[in-house]
Amino acid sequence: MRRAEMIGVLMRIFSFSLVSWMGPDSPFLFVWVFNTVDAALLSWCALLRRDPAYTVLNLFWILVGLVGIARAAGMLH
C-alpha cells in the first residue's frame, strides 16, 4: 500500500507541476484525467487504512476531477 500511495502522490505532484510550468498551454484534459486517477488511487488507500479525513478529501478530488474533465472536454460551458 505504501508504494501505491507514493505513486498517487507523485502523480498529483506531476499533474500540478505540469500546469504550473506550462500555464495556459497545459494539456488540461490530460491533467484532469491524470489527477482523477491519482485521487481514485489515494481514495482506495485511505479506505483501506480506514482514514476518514483522507477518504473524504480524495473522494472530493474525484468529483472535482470529473467536473474538470467535463469542462476540458467541452461538455460543460
mmCIF file as gemmi writes it, N, C-alpha and C atoms, coordinates in Angstrom:
data_model
loop_
_atom_site.group_PDB
_atom_site.id
_atom_site.type_symbol
_atom_site.label_atom_id
_atom_site.label_alt_id
_atom_site.label_comp_id
_atom_site.label_asym_id
_atom_site.label_entity_id
_atom_site.label_seq_id
_atom_site.pdbx_PDB_ins_code
_atom_site.Cartn_x
_atom_site.Cartn_y
_atom_site.Cartn_z
_atom_site.occupancy
_atom_site.B_iso_or_equiv
_atom_site.pdbx_formal_charge
_atom_site.auth_seq_id
_atom_site.auth_asym_id
_atom_site.pdbx_PDB_model_num
ATOM 1 N N . MET Axp A 1 ? 0.819 -1.187 0 1 0 ? 1 A 1
ATOM 2 C CA . MET Axp A 1 ? 0 0 0 1 0 ? 1 A 1
ATOM 3 C C . MET Axp A 1 ? 0.869 1.26 0 1 0 ? 1 A 1
ATOM 4 N N . ARG Axp A 2 ? 1.998 1.222 0.659 1 0 ? 2 A 1
ATOM 5 C CA . ARG Axp A 2 ? 2.867 2.4 0.688 1 0 ? 2 A 1
ATOM 6 C C . ARG Axp A 2 ? 3.314 2.785 -0.72 1 0 ? 2 A 1
ATOM 7 N N . ARG Axp A 3 ? 3.587 1.772 -1.528 1 0 ? 3 A 1
ATOM 8 C CA . ARG Axp A 3 ? 4.01 2.042 -2.908 1 0 ? 3 A 1
ATOM 9 C C . ARG Axp A 3 ? 2.879 2.699 -3.697 1 0 ? 3 A 1
ATOM 10 N N . ALA Axp A 4 ? 1.665 2.206 -3.529 1 0 ? 4 A 1
ATOM 11 C CA . ALA Axp A 4 ? 0.508 2.789 -4.227 1 0 ? 4 A 1
ATOM 12 C C . ALA Axp A 4 ? 0.298 4.236 -3.799 1 0 ? 4 A 1
ATOM 13 N N . GLU Axp A 5 ? 0.421 4.505 -2.503 1 0 ? 5 A 1
ATOM 14 C CA . GLU Axp A 5 ? 0.274 5.878 -2.023 1 0 ? 5 A 1
ATOM 15 C C . GLU Axp A 5 ? 1.355 6.783 -2.601 1 0 ? 5 A 1
ATOM 16 N N . MET Axp A 6 ? 2.58 6.299 -2.642 1 0 ? 6 A 1
ATOM 17 C CA . MET Axp A 6 ? 3.671 7.108 -3.194 1 0 ? 6 A 1
ATOM 18 C C . MET Axp A 6 ? 3.436 7.38 -4.675 1 0 ? 6 A 1
ATOM 19 N N . ILE Axp A 7 ? 2.968 6.391 -5.407 1 0 ? 7 A 1
ATOM 20 C CA . ILE Axp A 7 ? 2.66 6.6 -6.823 1 0 ? 7 A 1
ATOM 21 C C . ILE Axp A 7 ? 1.575 7.665 -6.964 1 0 ? 7 A 1
ATOM 22 N N . GLY Axp A 8 ? 0.512 7.578 -6.159 1 0 ? 8 A 1
ATOM 23 C CA . GLY Axp A 8 ? -0.557 8.569 -6.204 1 0 ? 8 A 1
ATOM 24 C C . GLY Axp A 8 ? -0.064 9.971 -5.886 1 0 ? 8 A 1
ATOM 25 N N . VAL Axp A 9 ? 0.777 10.088 -4.882 1 0 ? 9 A 1
ATOM 26 C CA . VAL Axp A 9 ? 1.326 11.401 -4.507 1 0 ? 9 A 1
ATOM 27 C C . VAL Axp A 9 ? 2.211 11.942 -5.623 1 0 ? 9 A 1
ATOM 28 N N . LEU Axp A 10 ? 3.05 11.113 -6.195 1 0 ? 10 A 1
ATOM 29 C CA . LEU Axp A 10 ? 3.911 11.561 -7.297 1 0 ? 10 A 1
ATOM 30 C C . LEU Axp A 10 ? 3.095 11.954 -8.524 1 0 ? 10 A 1
ATOM 31 N N . MET Axp A 11 ? 2.01 11.23 -8.771 1 0 ? 11 A 1
ATOM 32 C CA . MET Axp A 11 ? 1.125 11.591 -9.888 1 0 ? 11 A 1
ATOM 33 C C . MET Axp A 11 ? 0.532 12.973 -9.659 1 0 ? 11 A 1
ATOM 34 N N . ARG Axp A 12 ? 0.096 13.241 -8.427 1 0 ? 12 A 1
ATOM 35 C CA . ARG Axp A 12 ? -0.502 14.544 -8.118 1 0 ? 12 A 1
ATOM 36 C C . ARG Axp A 12 ? 0.525 15.65 -8.256 1 0 ? 12 A 1
ATOM 37 N N . ILE Axp A 13 ? 1.729 15.433 -7.75 1 0 ? 13 A 1
ATOM 38 C CA . ILE Axp A 13 ? 2.794 16.431 -7.882 1 0 ? 13 A 1
ATOM 39 C C . ILE Axp A 13 ? 3.087 16.691 -9.356 1 0 ? 13 A 1
ATOM 40 N N . PHE Axp A 14 ? 3.158 15.635 -10.152 1 0 ? 14 A 1
ATOM 41 C CA . PHE Axp A 14 ? 3.43 15.792 -11.58 1 0 ? 14 A 1
ATOM 42 C C . PHE Axp A 14 ? 2.343 16.608 -12.269 1 0 ? 14 A 1
ATOM 43 N N . SER Axp A 15 ? 1.076 16.293 -11.991 1 0 ? 15 A 1
ATOM 44 C CA . SER Axp A 15 ? -0.005 16.986 -12.697 1 0 ? 15 A 1
ATOM 45 C C . SER Axp A 15 ? -0.06 18.462 -12.329 1 0 ? 15 A 1
ATOM 46 N N . PHE Axp A 16 ? 0.119 18.795 -11.058 1 0 ? 16 A 1
ATOM 47 C CA . PHE Axp A 16 ? 0.106 20.204 -10.669 1 0 ? 16 A 1
ATOM 48 C C . PHE Axp A 16 ? 1.366 20.921 -11.156 1 0 ? 16 A 1
ATOM 49 N N . SER Axp A 17 ? 2.483 20.238 -11.197 1 0 ? 17 A 1
ATOM 50 C CA . SER Axp A 17 ? 3.707 20.843 -11.719 1 0 ? 17 A 1
ATOM 51 C C . SER Axp A 17 ? 3.567 21.146 -13.205 1 0 ? 17 A 1
ATOM 52 N N . LEU Axp A 18 ? 2.942 20.245 -13.937 1 0 ? 18 A 1
ATOM 53 C CA . LEU Axp A 18 ? 2.739 20.449 -15.371 1 0 ? 18 A 1
ATOM 54 C C . LEU Axp A 18 ? 1.932 21.724 -15.628 1 0 ? 18 A 1
ATOM 55 N N . VAL Axp A 19 ? 0.874 21.915 -14.868 1 0 ? 19 A 1
ATOM 56 C CA . VAL Axp A 19 ? 0.052 23.12 -15.028 1 0 ? 19 A 1
ATOM 57 C C . VAL Axp A 19 ? 0.851 24.355 -14.62 1 0 ? 19 A 1
ATOM 58 N N . SER Axp A 20 ? 1.622 24.25 -13.543 1 0 ? 20 A 1
ATOM 59 C CA . SER Axp A 20 ? 2.417 25.392 -13.081 1 0 ? 20 A 1
ATOM 60 C C . SER Axp A 20 ? 3.455 25.8 -14.119 1 0 ? 20 A 1
ATOM 61 N N . TRP Axp A 21 ? 4.123 24.806 -14.722 1 0 ? 21 A 1
ATOM 62 C CA . TRP Axp A 21 ? 5.171 25.106 -15.688 1 0 ? 21 A 1
ATOM 63 C C . TRP Axp A 21 ? 4.623 25.559 -17.026 1 0 ? 21 A 1
ATOM 64 N N . MET Axp A 22 ? 3.562 24.943 -17.476 1 0 ? 22 A 1
ATOM 65 C CA . MET Axp A 22 ? 3.068 25.22 -18.827 1 0 ? 22 A 1
ATOM 66 C C . MET Axp A 22 ? 1.982 26.279 -18.874 1 0 ? 22 A 1
ATOM 67 N N . GLY Axp A 23 ? 1.341 26.556 -17.755 1 0 ? 23 A 1
ATOM 68 C CA . GLY Axp A 23 ? 0.291 27.571 -17.712 1 0 ? 23 A 1
ATOM 69 C C . GLY Axp A 23 ? -0.837 27.259 -18.678 1 0 ? 23 A 1
ATOM 70 N N . PRO Axp A 24 ? -1.254 28.269 -19.458 1 0 ? 24 A 1
ATOM 71 C CA . PRO Axp A 24 ? -2.38 28.079 -20.38 1 0 ? 24 A 1
ATOM 72 C C . PRO Axp A 24 ? -2.114 27.069 -21.502 1 0 ? 24 A 1
ATOM 73 N N . ASP Axp A 25 ? -0.847 26.727 -21.715 1 0 ? 25 A 1
ATOM 74 C CA . ASP Axp A 25 ? -0.509 25.744 -22.758 1 0 ? 25 A 1
ATOM 75 C C . ASP Axp A 25 ? -0.576 24.307 -22.243 1 0 ? 25 A 1
ATOM 76 N N . SER Axp A 26 ? -1.002 24.128 -20.998 1 0 ? 26 A 1
ATOM 77 C CA . SER Axp A 26 ? -1.087 22.79 -20.402 1 0 ? 26 A 1
ATOM 78 C C . SER Axp A 26 ? -2.134 21.942 -21.112 1 0 ? 26 A 1
ATOM 79 N N . PRO Axp A 27 ? -1.881 20.652 -21.2 1 0 ? 27 A 1
ATOM 80 C CA . PRO Axp A 27 ? -2.888 19.733 -21.745 1 0 ? 27 A 1
ATOM 81 C C . PRO Axp A 27 ? -3.93 19.432 -20.649 1 0 ? 27 A 1
ATOM 82 N N . PHE Axp A 28 ? -4.891 20.346 -20.488 1 0 ? 28 A 1
ATOM 83 C CA . PHE Axp A 28 ? -5.789 20.303 -19.338 1 0 ? 28 A 1
ATOM 84 C C . PHE Axp A 28 ? -6.59 19.007 -19.238 1 0 ? 28 A 1
ATOM 85 N N . LEU Axp A 29 ? -7.047 18.468 -20.345 1 0 ? 29 A 1
ATOM 86 C CA . LEU Axp A 29 ? -7.809 17.216 -20.274 1 0 ? 29 A 1
ATOM 87 C C . LEU Axp A 29 ? -6.922 16.104 -19.707 1 0 ? 29 A 1
ATOM 88 N N . PHE Axp A 30 ? -5.703 16.005 -20.197 1 0 ? 30 A 1
ATOM 89 C CA . PHE Axp A 30 ? -4.769 15.004 -19.676 1 0 ? 30 A 1
ATOM 90 C C . PHE Axp A 30 ? -4.539 15.212 -18.18 1 0 ? 30 A 1
ATOM 91 N N . VAL Axp A 31 ? -4.309 16.453 -17.781 1 0 ? 31 A 1
ATOM 92 C CA . VAL Axp A 31 ? -4.039 16.753 -16.375 1 0 ? 31 A 1
ATOM 93 C C . VAL Axp A 31 ? -5.227 16.357 -15.508 1 0 ? 31 A 1
ATOM 94 N N . TRP Axp A 32 ? -6.439 16.679 -15.945 1 0 ? 32 A 1
ATOM 95 C CA . TRP Axp A 32 ? -7.62 16.334 -15.139 1 0 ? 32 A 1
ATOM 96 C C . TRP Axp A 32 ? -7.815 14.827 -15.048 1 0 ? 32 A 1
ATOM 97 N N . VAL Axp A 33 ? -7.603 14.126 -16.146 1 0 ? 33 A 1
ATOM 98 C CA . VAL Axp A 33 ? -7.735 12.66 -16.11 1 0 ? 33 A 1
ATOM 99 C C . VAL Axp A 33 ? -6.673 12.07 -15.191 1 0 ? 33 A 1
ATOM 100 N N . PHE Axp A 34 ? -5.441 12.517 -15.337 1 0 ? 34 A 1
ATOM 101 C CA . PHE Axp A 34 ? -4.332 12.026 -14.522 1 0 ? 34 A 1
ATOM 102 C C . PHE Axp A 34 ? -4.592 12.297 -13.041 1 0 ? 34 A 1
ATOM 103 N N . ASN Axp A 35 ? -5.06 13.52 -12.739 1 0 ? 35 A 1
ATOM 104 C CA . ASN Axp A 35 ? -5.348 13.904 -11.355 1 0 ? 35 A 1
ATOM 105 C C . ASN Axp A 35 ? -6.506 13.089 -10.787 1 0 ? 35 A 1
ATOM 106 N N . THR Axp A 36 ? -7.5 12.778 -11.579 1 0 ? 36 A 1
ATOM 107 C CA . THR Axp A 36 ? -8.645 11.996 -11.111 1 0 ? 36 A 1
ATOM 108 C C . THR Axp A 36 ? -8.235 10.546 -10.842 1 0 ? 36 A 1
ATOM 109 N N . VAL Axp A 37 ? -7.347 10.015 -11.673 1 0 ? 37 A 1
ATOM 110 C CA . VAL Axp A 37 ? -6.841 8.657 -11.437 1 0 ? 37 A 1
ATOM 111 C C . VAL Axp A 37 ? -6.053 8.609 -10.133 1 0 ? 37 A 1
ATOM 112 N N . ASP Axp A 38 ? -5.213 9.627 -9.884 1 0 ? 38 A 1
ATOM 113 C CA . ASP Axp A 38 ? -4.454 9.597 -8.633 1 0 ? 38 A 1
ATOM 114 C C . ASP Axp A 38 ? -5.382 9.764 -7.439 1 0 ? 38 A 1
ATOM 115 N N . ALA Axp A 39 ? -6.452 10.537 -7.588 1 0 ? 39 A 1
ATOM 116 C CA . ALA Axp A 39 ? -7.42 10.674 -6.493 1 0 ? 39 A 1
ATOM 117 C C . ALA Axp A 39 ? -8.119 9.342 -6.208 1 0 ? 39 A 1
ATOM 118 N N . ALA Axp A 40 ? -8.42 8.588 -7.254 1 0 ? 40 A 1
ATOM 119 C CA . ALA Axp A 40 ? -9.039 7.273 -7.051 1 0 ? 40 A 1
ATOM 120 C C . ALA Axp A 40 ? -8.072 6.335 -6.331 1 0 ? 40 A 1
ATOM 121 N N . LEU Axp A 41 ? -6.811 6.356 -6.737 1 0 ? 41 A 1
ATOM 122 C CA . LEU Axp A 41 ? -5.803 5.515 -6.099 1 0 ? 41 A 1
ATOM 123 C C . LEU Axp A 41 ? -5.628 5.894 -4.626 1 0 ? 41 A 1
ATOM 124 N N . LEU Axp A 42 ? -5.535 7.184 -4.349 1 0 ? 42 A 1
ATOM 125 C CA . LEU Axp A 42 ? -5.355 7.632 -2.968 1 0 ? 42 A 1
ATOM 126 C C . LEU Axp A 42 ? -6.618 7.41 -2.135 1 0 ? 42 A 1
ATOM 127 N N . SER Axp A 43 ? -7.796 7.488 -2.753 1 0 ? 43 A 1
ATOM 128 C CA . SER Axp A 43 ? -9.046 7.191 -2.033 1 0 ? 43 A 1
ATOM 129 C C . SER Axp A 43 ? -9.074 5.724 -1.611 1 0 ? 43 A 1
ATOM 130 N N . TRP Axp A 44 ? -8.671 4.855 -2.509 1 0 ? 44 A 1
ATOM 131 C CA . TRP Axp A 44 ? -8.641 3.432 -2.217 1 0 ? 44 A 1
ATOM 132 C C . TRP Axp A 44 ? -7.687 3.157 -1.045 1 0 ? 44 A 1
ATOM 133 N N . CYS Axp A 45 ? -6.507 3.784 -1.079 1 0 ? 45 A 1
ATOM 134 C CA . CYS Axp A 45 ? -5.551 3.596 0.016 1 0 ? 45 A 1
ATOM 135 C C . CYS Axp A 45 ? -6.124 4.123 1.333 1 0 ? 45 A 1
ATOM 136 N N . ALA Axp A 46 ? -6.778 5.279 1.294 1 0 ? 46 A 1
ATOM 137 C CA . ALA Axp A 46 ? -7.354 5.856 2.511 1 0 ? 46 A 1
ATOM 138 C C . ALA Axp A 46 ? -8.476 4.973 3.057 1 0 ? 46 A 1
ATOM 139 N N . LEU Axp A 47 ? -9.272 4.393 2.16 1 0 ? 47 A 1
ATOM 140 C CA . LEU Axp A 47 ? -10.325 3.478 2.6 1 0 ? 47 A 1
ATOM 141 C C . LEU Axp A 47 ? -9.731 2.247 3.282 1 0 ? 47 A 1
ATOM 142 N N . LEU Axp A 48 ? -8.676 1.697 2.69 1 0 ? 48 A 1
ATOM 143 C CA . LEU Axp A 48 ? -8.03 0.525 3.289 1 0 ? 48 A 1
ATOM 144 C C . LEU Axp A 48 ? -7.422 0.849 4.648 1 0 ? 48 A 1
ATOM 145 N N . ARG Axp A 49 ? -6.914 2.054 4.786 1 0 ? 49 A 1
ATOM 146 C CA . ARG Axp A 49 ? -6.326 2.481 6.055 1 0 ? 49 A 1
ATOM 147 C C . ARG Axp A 49 ? -7.397 2.929 7.065 1 0 ? 49 A 1
ATOM 148 N N . ARG Axp A 50 ? -8.625 2.992 6.608 1 0 ? 50 A 1
ATOM 149 C CA . ARG Axp A 50 ? -9.739 3.467 7.446 1 0 ? 50 A 1
ATOM 150 C C . ARG Axp A 50 ? -9.467 4.878 7.964 1 0 ? 50 A 1
ATOM 151 N N . ASP Axp A 51 ? -9.04 5.726 7.035 1 0 ? 51 A 1
ATOM 152 C CA . ASP Axp A 51 ? -8.735 7.116 7.355 1 0 ? 51 A 1
ATOM 153 C C . ASP Axp A 51 ? -9.829 7.996 6.763 1 0 ? 51 A 1
ATOM 154 N N . PRO Axp A 52 ? -10.832 8.357 7.575 1 0 ? 52 A 1
ATOM 155 C CA . PRO Axp A 52 ? -11.981 9.08 7.027 1 0 ? 52 A 1
ATOM 156 C C . PRO Axp A 52 ? -11.636 10.449 6.449 1 0 ? 52 A 1
ATOM 157 N N . ALA Axp A 53 ? -10.711 11.167 7.049 1 0 ? 53 A 1
ATOM 158 C CA . ALA Axp A 53 ? -10.382 12.505 6.548 1 0 ? 53 A 1
ATOM 159 C C . ALA Axp A 53 ? -9.8 12.441 5.134 1 0 ? 53 A 1
ATOM 160 N N . TYR Axp A 54 ? -8.833 11.559 4.922 1 0 ? 54 A 1
ATOM 161 C CA . TYR Axp A 54 ? -8.233 11.452 3.592 1 0 ? 54 A 1
ATOM 162 C C . TYR Axp A 54 ? -9.166 10.77 2.599 1 0 ? 54 A 1
ATOM 163 N N . THR Axp A 55 ? -10.042 9.929 3.08 1 0 ? 55 A 1
ATOM 164 C CA . THR Axp A 55 ? -11.033 9.332 2.192 1 0 ? 55 A 1
ATOM 165 C C . THR Axp A 55 ? -11.948 10.425 1.647 1 0 ? 55 A 1
ATOM 166 N N . VAL Axp A 56 ? -12.471 11.268 2.524 1 0 ? 56 A 1
ATOM 167 C CA . VAL Axp A 56 ? -13.354 12.361 2.089 1 0 ? 56 A 1
ATOM 168 C C . VAL Axp A 56 ? -12.607 13.316 1.169 1 0 ? 56 A 1
ATOM 169 N N . LEU Axp A 57 ? -11.385 13.681 1.545 1 0 ? 57 A 1
ATOM 170 C CA . LEU Axp A 57 ? -10.608 14.611 0.729 1 0 ? 57 A 1
ATOM 171 C C . LEU Axp A 57 ? -10.401 14.076 -0.685 1 0 ? 57 A 1
ATOM 172 N N . ASN Axp A 58 ? -10.009 12.831 -0.795 1 0 ? 58 A 1
ATOM 173 C CA . ASN Axp A 58 ? -9.724 12.287 -2.125 1 0 ? 58 A 1
ATOM 174 C C . ASN Axp A 58 ? -10.983 11.96 -2.91 1 0 ? 58 A 1
ATOM 175 N N . LEU Axp A 59 ? -12.064 11.585 -2.236 1 0 ? 59 A 1
ATOM 176 C CA . LEU Axp A 59 ? -13.344 11.417 -2.949 1 0 ? 59 A 1
ATOM 177 C C . LEU Axp A 59 ? -13.816 12.765 -3.491 1 0 ? 59 A 1
ATOM 178 N N . PHE Axp A 60 ? -13.591 13.827 -2.715 1 0 ? 60 A 1
ATOM 179 C CA . PHE Axp A 60 ? -13.891 15.173 -3.198 1 0 ? 60 A 1
ATOM 180 C C . PHE Axp A 60 ? -13.078 15.476 -4.454 1 0 ? 60 A 1
ATOM 181 N N . TRP Axp A 61 ? -11.78 15.124 -4.457 1 0 ? 61 A 1
ATOM 182 C CA . TRP Axp A 61 ? -10.939 15.371 -5.62 1 0 ? 61 A 1
ATOM 183 C C . TRP Axp A 61 ? -11.397 14.585 -6.839 1 0 ? 61 A 1
ATOM 184 N N . ILE Axp A 62 ? -11.984 13.417 -6.617 1 0 ? 62 A 1
ATOM 185 C CA . ILE Axp A 62 ? -12.549 12.667 -7.746 1 0 ? 62 A 1
ATOM 186 C C . ILE Axp A 62 ? -13.704 13.46 -8.361 1 0 ? 62 A 1
ATOM 187 N N . LEU Axp A 63 ? -14.58 13.996 -7.53 1 0 ? 63 A 1
ATOM 188 C CA . LEU Axp A 63 ? -15.708 14.798 -8.042 1 0 ? 63 A 1
ATOM 189 C C . LEU Axp A 63 ? -15.213 16.042 -8.763 1 0 ? 63 A 1
ATOM 190 N N . VAL Axp A 64 ? -14.235 16.727 -8.179 1 0 ? 64 A 1
ATOM 191 C CA . VAL Axp A 64 ? -13.655 17.906 -8.832 1 0 ? 64 A 1
ATOM 192 C C . VAL Axp A 64 ? -13.032 17.498 -10.165 1 0 ? 64 A 1
ATOM 193 N N . GLY Axp A 65 ? -12.356 16.362 -10.169 1 0 ? 65 A 1
ATOM 194 C CA . GLY Axp A 65 ? -11.735 15.875 -11.398 1 0 ? 65 A 1
ATOM 195 C C . GLY Axp A 65 ? -12.743 15.567 -12.49 1 0 ? 65 A 1
ATOM 196 N N . LEU Axp A 66 ? -13.858 14.981 -12.109 1 0 ? 66 A 1
ATOM 197 C CA . LEU Axp A 66 ? -14.888 14.676 -13.113 1 0 ? 66 A 1
ATOM 198 C C . LEU Axp A 66 ? -15.449 15.959 -13.724 1 0 ? 66 A 1
ATOM 199 N N . VAL Axp A 67 ? -15.635 16.976 -12.907 1 0 ? 67 A 1
ATOM 200 C CA . VAL Axp A 67 ? -16.091 18.273 -13.439 1 0 ? 67 A 1
ATOM 201 C C . VAL Axp A 67 ? -15.008 18.867 -14.339 1 0 ? 67 A 1
ATOM 202 N N . GLY Axp A 68 ? -13.747 18.795 -13.9 1 0 ? 68 A 1
ATOM 203 C CA . GLY Axp A 68 ? -12.646 19.305 -14.719 1 0 ? 68 A 1
ATOM 204 C C . GLY Axp A 68 ? -12.539 18.583 -16.054 1 0 ? 68 A 1
ATOM 205 N N . ILE Axp A 69 ? -12.726 17.282 -16.041 1 0 ? 69 A 1
ATOM 206 C CA . ILE Axp A 69 ? -12.689 16.504 -17.289 1 0 ? 69 A 1
ATOM 207 C C . ILE Axp A 69 ? -13.821 16.955 -18.218 1 0 ? 69 A 1
ATOM 208 N N . ALA Axp A 70 ? -15.017 17.091 -17.662 1 0 ? 70 A 1
ATOM 209 C CA . ALA Axp A 70 ? -16.158 17.529 -18.474 1 0 ? 70 A 1
ATOM 210 C C . ALA Axp A 70 ? -15.929 18.918 -19.066 1 0 ? 70 A 1
ATOM 211 N N . ARG Axp A 71 ? -15.358 19.825 -18.261 1 0 ? 71 A 1
ATOM 212 C CA . ARG Axp A 71 ? -15.092 21.18 -18.762 1 0 ? 71 A 1
ATOM 213 C C . ARG Axp A 71 ? -13.996 21.17 -19.817 1 0 ? 71 A 1
ATOM 214 N N . ALA Axp A 72 ? -12.906 20.426 -19.571 1 0 ? 72 A 1
ATOM 215 C CA . ALA Axp A 72 ? -11.801 20.388 -20.537 1 0 ? 72 A 1
ATOM 216 C C . ALA Axp A 72 ? -12.211 19.734 -21.847 1 0 ? 72 A 1
ATOM 217 N N . ALA Axp A 73 ? -13.165 18.793 -21.76 1 0 ? 73 A 1
ATOM 218 C CA . ALA Axp A 73 ? -13.641 18.115 -22.978 1 0 ? 73 A 1
ATOM 219 C C . ALA Axp A 73 ? -14.742 18.917 -23.681 1 0 ? 73 A 1
ATOM 220 N N . GLY Axp A 74 ? -15.139 20.036 -23.1 1 0 ? 74 A 1
ATOM 221 C CA . GLY Axp A 74 ? -16.15 20.889 -23.727 1 0 ? 74 A 1
ATOM 222 C C . GLY Axp A 74 ? -17.571 20.438 -23.478 1 0 ? 74 A 1
ATOM 223 N N . MET Axp A 75 ? -17.78 19.568 -22.507 1 0 ? 75 A 1
ATOM 224 C CA . MET Axp A 75 ? -19.134 19.098 -22.19 1 0 ? 75 A 1
ATOM 225 C C . MET Axp A 75 ? -19.918 20.069 -21.301 1 0 ? 75 A 1
ATOM 226 N N . LEU Axp A 76 ? -19.201 20.899 -20.571 1 0 ? 76 A 1
ATOM 227 C CA . LEU Axp A 76 ? -19.811 21.935 -19.714 1 0 ? 76 A 1
ATOM 228 C C . LEU Axp A 76 ? -19.317 23.297 -20.174 1 0 ? 76 A 1
ATOM 229 N N . HIS Axp A 77 ? -20.19 24.253 -20.114 1 0 ? 77 A 1
ATOM 230 C CA . HIS Axp A 77 ? -19.786 25.602 -20.56 1 0 ? 77 A 1
ATOM 231 C C . HIS Axp A 77 ? -19.813 26.553 -19.421 1 0 ? 77 A 1
